Amino acid sequence: GVRLGCINQALLTAEAILRDGLPLAGWVANLVDPQISRLEDNLATLAERLPAPCLGYLPRLADASPAAVCSYLNLDLLHCPL
């Protein structure tokens, strides 16, 4: 979730994933509080510092069905081999 402390949490999570030898395929910005101060700055910092692509920005949804969520994501960025 994009909120106070999200940059530190995201960087620590990415570090743990990579340290365990797993690939970090991408990340999603879950906009739990769109009124957070410096939202654009936080998103830019995450994009700059995380070693994977941002797959999308997910707003708070009344309908959180898979189809609704997927409409906000760019899964083509995953580059998954067939």
Secondary structure per residue as TSV (DSSP state, phi and psi in degrees):
chain	resnum	aa	ss	phi	psi
A	1	G	-	360.0	137.4
A	2	V	-	-83.2	106.0
A	3	R	S	-161.3	-177.6
A	4	L	T	-53.3	127.8
A	5	G	T	89.8	-0.3
A	6	C	H	-67.2	-32.4
A	7	I	H	-66.8	-48.9
A	8	N	H	-59.4	-46.0
A	9	Q	H	-62.5	-43.6
A	10	A	H	-65.4	-42.8
A	11	L	H	-66.1	-40.7
A	12	L	H	-66.0	-39.1
A	13	T	H	-64.7	-45.5
A	14	A	H	-61.2	-42.4
A	15	E	H	-60.7	-43.2
A	16	A	H	-65.9	-40.7
A	17	I	H	-61.3	-48.9
A	18	L	H	-67.8	-38.0
A	19	R	H	-63.4	-32.0
A	20	D	T	-80.3	2.0
A	21	G	T	81.4	15.2
A	22	L	-	-95.0	152.5
A	23	P	-	-79.0	143.6
A	24	L	-	-99.2	100.5
A	25	A	-	-74.4	-33.3
A	26	G	-	170.9	179.4
A	27	W	E	-142.4	157.4
A	28	V	E	-124.8	131.6
A	29	A	E	-87.1	108.5
A	30	N	E	-90.7	105.2
A	31	L	E	-83.4	75.5
A	32	V	S	-69.7	-28.4
A	33	D	-	-135.8	88.1
A	34	P	T	-65.0	-10.4
A	35	Q	T	-93.0	5.1
A	36	I	-	-57.9	140.2
A	37	S	T	-70.0	142.9
A	38	R	T	63.2	35.6
A	39	L	H	-55.1	-50.0
A	40	E	H	-63.2	-38.2
A	41	D	H	-64.2	-43.1
A	42	N	H	-62.1	-44.8
A	43	L	H	-64.0	-40.6
A	44	A	H	-65.5	-41.1
A	45	T	H	-64.8	-42.7
A	46	L	H	-61.3	-45.2
A	47	A	H	-62.7	-36.3
A	48	E	H	-74.4	-36.3
A	49	R	H	-99.3	-21.1
A	50	L	S	-84.8	133.7
A	51	P	S	-85.3	45.6
A	52	A	S	-159.7	159.5
A	53	P	-	-76.2	151.3
A	54	C	E	-79.4	123.5
A	55	L	E	-85.6	-11.9
A	56	G	E	155.7	171.8
A	57	Y	E	-113.9	117.9
A	58	L	E	-104.8	111.5
A	59	P	E	-77.5	169.5
A	60	R	-	-65.5	125.4
A	61	L	-	-115.2	136.4
A	62	A	S	-69.9	-35.7
A	63	D	-	-112.5	101.9
A	64	A	-	-97.4	38.0
A	65	S	-	-68.8	158.4
A	66	P	H	-54.6	-40.5
A	67	A	H	-64.2	-41.3
A	68	A	H	-65.9	-43.1
A	69	V	H	-65.3	-45.8
A	70	C	H	-61.6	-25.3
A	71	S	T	-67.1	-15.3
A	72	Y	T	-100.1	-2.7
A	73	L	B	-111.0	148.9
A	74	N	-	-110.8	87.0
A	75	L	G	-75.4	-10.0
A	76	D	G	-63.3	-21.8
A	77	L	G	-71.8	-10.4
A	78	L	G	-72.9	-25.4
A	79	H	-	52.1	47.5
A	80	C	-	-80.1	128.4
A	81	P	-	-70.8	146.2
A	82	L	-	-83.5	360.0
